[in-house]
Each structure stands twice: as C-alpha cells, then as structure tokens.
Amino acid sequence: MPNREFDVVVFGATGFTGRLVAEYLAAQHSDVKWAMAGRSEDKLAQVRDLMGAPKDTPLIVADSDDGASLDALAARTKAVITTVGPYQLYGEPLVAACAAAGTDYVDLCGEPAWMVDIIGRYDAAAKKSGARIVLSCGFDSIPFDLGVYHLQQQAIEATGAPLPRVKGRVRKMKGTFSGGTAASFAESMKRAAKDPEVLGWLRDPFALTPGFTGPKQPHGMKPILEEDLGSWSAPFIMASINTKNIHRSNALLGHRYGEDFVYDEMMLTGPGEQGEQMANHVASDNSMATNPPKPGEGPSLEERETGFYDVMFTGVDASGKRHTVGVTGDKDPGYGSTSKMLAEAGLCLVQDMSRDATPGGVYTPAPAMGEALIARLTKNAGLTFTLES
C-alpha cells in the first residue's frame, strides 16, 4: 500500500460507540496516526474536546450519502473503523470505497443478510485491490470466533486433529446490548418480511459460506438439559450471527475444523429445577423486540466498567478427552469491550498483518488476524484466552 496520511480513521466518531473507540485510541495508542470522521465538523470538534483528545486530532467530514466524501476518506487512510449502522442502511457505500481503494475496513456488523450481499458484491474487488474487509469485530463475533479458533488450534496441536463438535456456552455476562444491535435486528426483520430468500439466509448456519453446506447443526432455540456439562442451557440471542461467522471462518481457513464441523451457542443457567426455571425465563424474554435500546444511547461509565463476560468453548476428541478454552472480557460486552476490540482489530490489520499473510478479501476475524489479534486483545483490551483442560 502506498503511504497514507493516517493509520486508522474512526468513522462515526460522534456516535456513542464511535466516541468510545476514539477515546480508547486517544488514551491507549497516542503513537498511532488517527483521525475522527463524521457528518459534522462542528460536532466532531465538540466530541473531541469533550473527551479530552488532543486539539490537533484531525477531523474529517464524510457522509454515507456522499460517495465522493467516502472515496476521499478511504484514500487518506490505511484502515477505516466504522460504527455507522445499521449497516444494511448505511454501510455499503463505505465498503465499496474501501474495496476500490485497497483500504482495510473493520465494523461491528451483526446483520447476516447484509453480509451475504457484501461477500457476493465485494469479495472479488477486495481481492483485486488488496483491501481486507473484516466484518463483525465487536462482541459479535470476536470472543466467539477467536474462542473456537484458539480451542481448535490447541486441540490440533495436542492430538493432530480438530474437534468435530464444539459447544460455545456463555457462563456469565453482565451488560446491555447496544442500541445499534437492536436497530440492526429490527432492520433484518423488516427485510426478511419482504423477501423470503432473506429469511432463509437468517435460518441457514452456512449462509456466509457460498458453495459449501456442512452437516445439520443444532438450532439452540429451546432450553435443554446438557448432562455432559451438568447444566441447563437456554437460547443465546447472538448465536444466529456468531455461528454463521464461525462457519465462514472455518471455510476461509481451508476447513481447518473439518468439513463435518458442528457448532452451536447457548447460555448456561445451572443445574436442577432452578437452572430449568432460569432457562425457561431466558427463552421467553423478548425485550429486544418489545423494548429495545435506542441507537446513540448507552450505559453509564460505571455500568460499562462493571460489566463483564465469560464464555466457554468445549469439545471431546476421538479418545474421549474433553478440551476447554475460556474467554473473558473485563467490560460490558456491547460497549466497553466492543469498542476496545474494534479498535485493536483495525490496528492489528495495519500493524501486524502483511498482505502476504492476509491478502485482500471479505473476512471474519479469525482467518484475517488469528493469533496476532488474540495477542493484542490479551495485552491491551482486557480479554483472556485460557486453556482450561
């Protein structure tokens, strides 16, 4: 890539999550050449000053409705970090600009139908230009995608073979889902109501692996008693997008996990009658649909700081031995941890991943950055990846 003015630009820096990304870069990566981008220079300056970023932090005016402004933005930076969603409403023009300019791109997308569109429309262009377009670099789906990747790496090293069946199980979590996640969910439902093909994509765990369909997968839509784990499990709201991303990662990694790989995600609710009651309560919760948070709103600093998550990935090898990896995050998943993960993903592409190691294309996090991103998140972003057995 020719020399660019910036290492990364945060697009959407005046929004709630975009501001958190900008604050993180200002506080933790002062050596990075970065800029804030959004629709209003005045608002960008106001946010810059409110968060205490240096007065000389560059500000770039760019708008999703102005393709020329996005082309100019993409030409100035090595990577764009974007929080401007729902992506199916506002995201494609920026992807197009980055794919044309050979500019790396990371987002927070959890919108499977839009991702199907982006893979089909821009994968070839990104391969040609060298742009690495990496989708889903927040809570959906970095802890899950990299958790499975790390578990399989450990299993292959120990046994010479991947685990054919992996369970992702949320053990503990404190935090709120973002208004952007809720808005993305609502837009996905609107599109599915108009287009039956989209509904099929939402249901298909292999929707993001064009040309490949693996074995039947567990659907995880009702509470179950898992005797092997000693607990009841309930449906997990992010499973639909995470499972699709993990199957895409497997495909992009040359089916390192096997072409017969089976994966699902649920929430552990504990043993016995109390565990069953909790699982049924979780399964009946429809607050995301009936009382969603609004885009641009978010939890207080105290709520972000006291949030956390703990996810387990486990499977049994051919000898019957169980392998388990735990992944934890030290802030609330939807905002505090997500903003750090997104920032580190953008920096990882620019600073750690050569185009020989990761050529252009539309990616998920694990095949794009793998162990390099795990190392960054462990060092800088409050995540842990622990081999437990």
PLY file of the C-alpha trace (Angstrom):
ply
format ascii 1.0
element vertex 389
property float x
property float y
property float z
element edge 388
property int vertex1
property int vertex2
end_header
0.00 0.00 0.00
1.34 3.47 -0.81
1.93 5.83 2.08
-1.29 7.08 3.61
-1.85 10.09 5.84
-3.46 8.03 8.63
-3.13 4.55 10.07
-6.82 4.43 11.03
-9.86 6.67 10.81
-12.87 6.23 13.12
-16.00 6.79 11.01
-19.00 7.61 13.17
-16.86 9.12 15.93
-19.71 11.31 17.22
-21.96 8.32 17.94
-21.96 6.54 21.29
-19.77 3.57 20.32
-17.66 5.55 17.86
-16.79 8.00 20.61
-15.70 5.13 22.85
-13.41 3.86 20.09
-11.94 7.35 19.67
-11.44 7.74 23.42
-9.64 4.39 23.54
-7.29 5.34 20.69
-6.55 8.72 22.27
-5.80 7.17 25.66
-4.04 3.94 24.70
-2.49 4.48 21.27
-1.17 8.03 21.15
1.61 6.89 18.81
-0.90 5.96 16.09
-1.76 8.37 13.29
-5.53 8.51 13.51
-8.46 10.79 12.76
-12.14 11.22 13.63
-14.72 11.24 10.84
-18.40 12.05 10.72
-21.04 14.23 9.04
-20.48 17.44 11.03
-17.12 19.09 11.65
-18.61 21.15 14.49
-19.93 18.06 16.24
-16.66 16.24 15.71
-14.79 19.11 17.32
-17.24 19.17 20.20
-16.84 15.44 20.86
-13.04 15.70 20.52
-12.95 18.42 23.16
-15.44 16.71 25.50
-13.43 13.50 25.57
-10.15 15.35 26.08
-8.43 14.26 22.87
-5.58 16.46 21.64
-6.72 19.65 19.95
-4.76 18.73 16.84
-6.65 15.43 16.37
-7.60 15.58 12.66
-11.30 15.82 11.80
-12.72 14.54 8.50
-16.18 15.35 7.19
-17.70 12.32 5.45
-21.26 11.12 4.94
-22.68 7.73 3.95
-24.90 9.54 1.46
-21.94 11.24 -0.21
-19.90 8.71 -2.14
-17.22 11.22 -3.09
-16.56 12.02 0.57
-16.16 8.32 1.33
-13.79 7.85 -1.62
-11.70 10.74 -0.31
-11.73 9.27 3.20
-10.65 5.82 2.02
-7.78 7.32 0.00
-6.29 9.02 3.09
-6.03 6.08 5.50
-4.69 2.57 5.74
-7.83 1.36 7.55
-11.32 2.58 8.42
-13.02 1.63 11.69
-16.74 2.17 11.24
-19.54 2.18 13.80
-22.14 3.69 11.44
-25.07 1.28 11.32
-27.42 -0.37 10.75
-25.02 -1.39 8.03
-27.75 -2.53 5.67
-28.96 1.08 5.65
-25.65 2.97 5.72
-22.76 0.55 5.29
-22.36 -0.46 1.65
-21.00 2.80 0.20
-18.05 2.74 2.61
-17.29 -0.90 1.83
-17.35 -0.03 -1.86
-14.96 2.88 -1.32
-12.53 0.78 0.72
-12.65 -2.17 -1.69
-11.85 0.16 -4.60
-9.02 1.98 -2.78
-7.33 -1.08 -1.26
-8.14 0.25 2.21
-8.64 -2.08 5.16
-12.01 -1.98 6.92
-13.45 -3.26 10.21
-17.00 -2.96 11.51
-19.44 -4.18 14.18
-21.83 -5.87 11.78
-24.23 -8.49 13.08
-26.54 -8.39 10.05
-26.31 -11.71 8.15
-28.35 -10.71 5.08
-26.19 -7.62 4.51
-23.08 -9.73 4.97
-24.31 -12.13 2.27
-24.67 -9.09 -0.02
-21.20 -7.76 0.82
-19.47 -11.10 0.26
-21.16 -11.51 -3.11
-20.59 -7.95 -4.30
-17.16 -7.02 -2.94
-15.05 -10.10 -2.23
-13.60 -10.18 -5.74
-12.94 -6.41 -5.77
-11.24 -6.58 -2.38
-9.06 -9.46 -3.51
-8.03 -7.42 -6.55
-7.22 -4.22 -4.63
-5.77 -5.88 -1.53
-8.38 -4.44 0.85
-9.07 -6.61 3.90
-12.79 -6.16 4.69
-13.28 -7.70 8.14
-16.86 -7.93 9.39
-18.17 -8.48 12.94
-15.26 -7.16 15.02
-17.18 -6.50 18.25
-18.81 -8.76 20.83
-20.37 -10.32 17.82
-18.24 -12.10 16.93
-14.63 -11.72 18.14
-14.79 -13.59 21.50
-16.69 -16.47 19.88
-14.82 -16.65 16.59
-11.41 -16.43 18.24
-12.51 -18.70 21.11
-13.33 -21.52 18.69
-10.16 -20.79 16.71
-8.00 -20.94 19.84
-9.65 -24.15 21.05
-9.14 -25.86 17.69
-5.53 -24.70 17.49
-4.90 -26.24 20.93
-6.70 -29.48 20.03
-4.83 -29.87 16.74
-1.52 -29.27 18.50
-2.36 -31.82 21.21
-3.99 -34.55 19.13
-3.25 -33.84 15.50
-6.94 -33.40 14.67
-9.65 -30.79 15.18
-12.66 -31.31 17.42
-15.62 -32.28 15.23
-18.18 -30.89 17.69
-17.73 -27.70 19.72
-20.15 -26.09 22.14
-19.93 -22.36 22.84
-21.55 -21.62 26.20
-21.95 -18.25 27.90
-21.21 -18.93 31.57
-21.65 -15.38 32.93
-22.40 -12.00 31.44
-23.25 -8.56 32.78
-24.09 -5.75 30.40
-26.58 -4.45 27.89
-26.89 -4.95 24.17
-26.33 -1.80 22.16
-28.97 0.32 20.52
-27.18 -0.34 17.24
-27.60 -4.10 17.74
-31.31 -3.61 18.36
-31.69 -1.38 15.30
-29.81 -3.90 13.15
-32.07 -6.70 14.40
-35.16 -4.64 13.56
-33.93 -3.84 10.05
-33.08 -7.50 9.44
-36.61 -8.49 10.42
-38.10 -5.84 8.11
-36.07 -7.09 5.18
-36.90 -10.72 5.90
-40.60 -9.90 5.98
-40.33 -8.55 2.42
-38.02 -11.20 0.97
-38.41 -14.94 1.72
-34.86 -15.58 0.48
-33.54 -13.37 3.29
-35.48 -15.37 5.86
-33.71 -18.45 4.54
-30.33 -16.76 4.99
-31.17 -15.88 8.59
-32.01 -19.51 9.32
-29.09 -21.07 7.44
-25.91 -21.56 9.51
-23.95 -21.74 6.23
-25.37 -18.55 4.71
-21.89 -16.95 4.69
-20.10 -19.89 3.06
-21.24 -19.70 -0.58
-20.78 -23.03 -2.34
-20.47 -25.07 0.85
-23.07 -26.60 3.14
-21.94 -28.71 6.07
-23.81 -31.17 8.28
-27.05 -30.39 10.09
-26.45 -28.07 13.03
-28.22 -27.81 16.41
-30.74 -24.97 16.36
-30.48 -23.92 20.03
-33.95 -22.40 20.10
-35.29 -24.00 23.27
-33.96 -24.88 26.74
-32.13 -28.19 27.03
-30.54 -30.20 29.83
-26.90 -30.90 28.98
-25.83 -33.79 31.15
-22.25 -33.66 29.86
-21.97 -30.09 31.16
-24.06 -30.60 34.30
-26.34 -27.68 33.47
-29.45 -26.47 31.74
-28.84 -24.25 28.73
-31.02 -21.52 27.22
-31.04 -19.87 23.78
-28.42 -17.15 23.27
-29.54 -14.14 21.24
-26.23 -13.66 19.41
-25.95 -17.31 18.33
-27.54 -16.75 14.94
-24.82 -14.39 13.74
-21.90 -15.95 15.63
-22.48 -19.45 14.26
-22.57 -18.14 10.68
-19.31 -16.25 11.20
-17.60 -19.28 12.71
-18.59 -21.49 9.80
-17.27 -18.81 7.41
-14.01 -18.73 9.37
-13.73 -22.49 9.05
-14.25 -22.26 5.29
-11.73 -19.43 4.87
-9.21 -21.41 6.92
-9.47 -24.27 4.43
-11.87 -26.16 6.73
-9.25 -26.43 9.44
-12.04 -27.51 11.81
-13.20 -30.17 9.34
-15.95 -30.26 6.71
-18.12 -32.16 9.22
-17.74 -29.47 11.92
-20.75 -28.94 14.21
-21.10 -25.86 16.42
-23.76 -24.16 18.50
-24.07 -21.49 21.20
-26.27 -21.27 24.28
-26.27 -19.79 27.80
-25.62 -21.98 30.83
-28.27 -21.43 33.52
-27.25 -24.02 36.13
-28.37 -27.46 37.27
-31.63 -28.72 38.74
-35.03 -27.13 38.96
-33.64 -23.64 39.44
-31.50 -23.99 36.30
-34.51 -25.17 34.33
-36.62 -22.24 35.54
-33.90 -19.78 34.58
-33.52 -21.39 31.14
-37.25 -21.08 30.52
-37.17 -17.44 31.67
-34.34 -16.61 29.27
-36.09 -18.40 26.43
-39.28 -16.38 26.94
-37.53 -12.99 27.16
-38.43 -10.86 24.12
-37.26 -7.48 25.43
-35.01 -6.97 22.40
-38.12 -6.86 20.24
-40.52 -5.08 22.62
-38.28 -2.62 24.48
-35.01 -2.20 22.58
-32.38 0.40 23.48
-32.21 3.33 21.08
-29.27 3.90 18.73
-26.92 6.52 20.12
-27.80 5.71 23.72
-25.76 3.56 26.03
-24.88 2.63 29.59
-23.13 4.90 32.06
-19.40 4.76 32.65
-19.99 2.81 35.87
-22.18 0.29 34.06
-19.58 -0.16 31.34
-16.75 -0.52 33.85
-18.55 -3.12 36.00
-19.72 -5.25 33.08
-18.02 -8.48 32.03
-18.48 -11.77 30.19
-17.19 -15.33 30.49
-17.67 -17.77 27.60
-16.61 -21.42 27.43
-15.75 -23.40 24.30
-15.57 -27.15 24.75
-15.40 -30.38 22.78
-14.34 -34.01 23.06
-11.60 -35.59 20.94
-11.52 -39.08 19.45
-10.05 -40.55 22.65
-12.86 -39.14 24.78
-10.78 -36.37 26.35
-12.51 -33.03 26.84
-10.78 -29.84 25.69
-11.99 -26.49 27.01
-11.00 -22.87 26.44
-12.42 -19.94 28.41
-12.67 -16.41 27.01
-13.38 -13.46 29.31
-13.77 -9.72 28.86
-13.37 -7.08 31.58
-16.02 -4.56 30.46
-19.66 -4.75 29.43
-19.89 -6.67 26.15
-21.91 -4.28 24.00
-19.90 -1.09 24.56
-16.84 -1.14 26.81
-15.31 -4.34 25.49
-16.65 -3.97 21.96
-15.03 -0.56 21.47
-11.64 -1.91 22.54
-11.93 -4.99 20.33
-12.90 -2.92 17.31
-10.00 -0.52 17.76
-7.48 -3.33 18.22
-8.81 -5.17 15.16
-8.23 -2.12 12.98
-4.73 -1.63 14.36
-3.93 -5.33 14.03
-4.64 -5.23 10.29
-2.46 -2.18 9.80
0.43 -3.01 12.11
0.61 -6.79 12.31
-0.84 -8.42 9.18
1.13 -8.31 5.94
-0.76 -8.78 2.71
1.19 -11.97 2.14
-0.22 -13.34 5.41
-3.69 -11.89 4.84
-4.41 -10.93 1.23
-7.44 -8.91 0.18
-10.98 -10.23 0.57
-14.05 -10.21 2.80
-13.17 -11.84 6.11
-14.28 -12.79 9.58
-11.80 -12.03 12.41
-10.13 -15.43 12.93
-8.84 -16.10 9.39
-7.90 -12.44 8.95
-5.89 -11.98 12.15
-5.93 -15.15 14.27
-3.19 -15.40 16.88
-1.99 -11.83 16.27
-5.37 -10.44 17.32
-5.57 -12.78 20.31
-2.18 -11.45 21.46
-3.32 -7.83 21.04
-6.60 -8.34 22.87
-4.84 -10.11 25.72
-2.16 -7.42 26.02
-4.29 -4.32 25.53
-8.04 -4.90 25.65
-8.78 -6.83 28.83
-9.59 -10.19 27.24
-8.22 -13.55 28.33
-7.98 -16.79 26.34
-7.31 -19.63 28.78
-6.83 -23.32 28.09
-8.77 -24.92 30.95
-8.43 -28.59 30.00
0 1
1 2
2 3
3 4
4 5
5 6
6 7
7 8
8 9
9 10
10 11
11 12
12 13
13 14
14 15
15 16
16 17
17 18
18 19
19 20
20 21
21 22
22 23
23 24
24 25
25 26
26 27
27 28
28 29
29 30
30 31
31 32
32 33
33 34
34 35
35 36
36 37
37 38
38 39
39 40
40 41
41 42
42 43
43 44
44 45
45 46
46 47
47 48
48 49
49 50
50 51
51 52
52 53
53 54
54 55
55 56
56 57
57 58
58 59
59 60
60 61
61 62
62 63
63 64
64 65
65 66
66 67
67 68
68 69
69 70
70 71
71 72
72 73
73 74
74 75
75 76
76 77
77 78
78 79
79 80
80 81
81 82
82 83
83 84
84 85
85 86
86 87
87 88
88 89
89 90
90 91
91 92
92 93
93 94
94 95
95 96
96 97
97 98
98 99
99 100
100 101
101 102
102 103
103 104
104 105
105 106
106 107
107 108
108 109
109 110
110 111
111 112
112 113
113 114
114 115
115 116
116 117
117 118
118 119
119 120
120 121
121 122
122 123
123 124
124 125
125 126
126 127
127 128
128 129
129 130
130 131
131 132
132 133
133 134
134 135
135 136
136 137
137 138
138 139
139 140
140 141
141 142
142 143
143 144
144 145
145 146
146 147
147 148
148 149
149 150
150 151
151 152
152 153
153 154
154 155
155 156
156 157
157 158
158 159
159 160
160 161
161 162
162 163
163 164
164 165
165 166
166 167
167 168
168 169
169 170
170 171
171 172
172 173
173 174
174 175
175 176
176 177
177 178
178 179
179 180
180 181
181 182
182 183
183 184
184 185
185 186
186 187
187 188
188 189
189 190
190 191
191 192
192 193
193 194
194 195
195 196
196 197
197 198
198 199
199 200
200 201
201 202
202 203
203 204
204 205
205 206
206 207
207 208
208 209
209 210
210 211
211 212
212 213
213 214
214 215
215 216
216 217
217 218
218 219
219 220
220 221
221 222
222 223
223 224
224 225
225 226
226 227
227 228
228 229
229 230
230 231
231 232
232 233
233 234
234 235
235 236
236 237
237 238
238 239
239 240
240 241
241 242
242 243
243 244
244 245
245 246
246 247
247 248
248 249
249 250
250 251
251 252
252 253
253 254
254 255
255 256
256 257
257 258
258 259
259 260
260 261
261 262
262 263
263 264
264 265
265 266
266 267
267 268
268 269
269 270
270 271
271 272
272 273
273 274
274 275
275 276
276 277
277 278
278 279
279 280
280 281
281 282
282 283
283 284
284 285
285 286
286 287
287 288
288 289
289 290
290 291
291 292
292 293
293 294
294 295
295 296
296 297
297 298
298 299
299 300
300 301
301 302
302 303
303 304
304 305
305 306
306 307
307 308
308 309
309 310
310 311
311 312
312 313
313 314
314 315
315 316
316 317
317 318
318 319
319 320
320 321
321 322
322 323
323 324
324 325
325 326
326 327
327 328
328 329
329 330
330 331
331 332
332 333
333 334
334 335
335 336
336 337
337 338
338 339
339 340
340 341
341 342
342 343
343 344
344 345
345 346
346 347
347 348
348 349
349 350
350 351
351 352
352 353
353 354
354 355
355 356
356 357
357 358
358 359
359 360
360 361
361 362
362 363
363 364
364 365
365 366
366 367
367 368
368 369
369 370
370 371
371 372
372 373
373 374
374 375
375 376
376 377
377 378
378 379
379 380
380 381
381 382
382 383
383 384
384 385
385 386
386 387
387 388
